[in-house]
Amino acid sequence: MQNYFSSLSSSKALCHILLSILLFLSSFNKASSFRLQGAAVKGQLLCKGIPAAHINVGLFDVDRNPGDPDDLLDKE
């Protein structure tokens, strides 16, 4: 490793080191975004204080990124 960096100019060697560190650290951010997630909802839907009957309810994953559509997780 020492011979590789000694053959480069000091500014190029520094750029290679910084780029390697940046790529290594960015892999942690990507790995953590693919962790298993879960959500659950339990309750009663009321309309003017009376339990609503025969109503379809959907659970959506609302995305903040433009161009990334919201995903329907489940419906009942």
N, C-alpha and C positions, 0 to 999 in steps of 0.2 A: 504494500500500500504506500509506503514511504517513497519508493522509486517512482510510482505513478505520479504522485503530487510534486515531486522534485523536478520532473521533466516539464511540468506546466508552469506558466508564470503564476505569481502569487495571487493575482486577481482572478485568473481562471480557476485556480485551485479553490479559492474561497467560494466562487460561484458554484462549483461542483459540490462542495461540502454543504452549502446552504440549500441547494436544490435537493440534495439527497435527504437532508433533514426535513425539508418541507414536504416532500413526497411521503416520507415515513409518517410524519404527524398527520397528514391528511387522510391516511388510511384508517386511523382511529375514528375519525368523524364519520366516515362511510360505514364502518362496521357497526357503530352504535346506532345508526339510523335503521338498521335492519333487524333490530331486536324484536322479539315476540311481544305484541301488545294485546290488550284485551279491554273490552268495555261491556258493561251490563246495565240494563235499565229495568227498574221495577217500580210500579206505582199504579195509580188509578187516574184515568183521564176524566175530568169533571167538566160539565157544561152547566153553568149557573148553579153549581152545587149538587147537581144530579149526575151520577155515573153515566158516561156516554156509552152507548151500545152500538155495535156493528160499525166501528170506526177502524180504518186502516192506519197504522202508525209505522213510520220508517225511521231507522237510525242511520244517519249520514256521517261520514268522515269529512269534515269541512277542511279543505286545503287552502293554505294561504298563498301558494305559488300561482302566479298567473299562467294560464294554459294547462293547469293540472286540475281536471274536473273532480268535483266532490263525488265520493264513492258511497253507494248504498251498501251498508254493512248487513242489514237485515230488515225484514218487514214482517208484520203480522196483522 
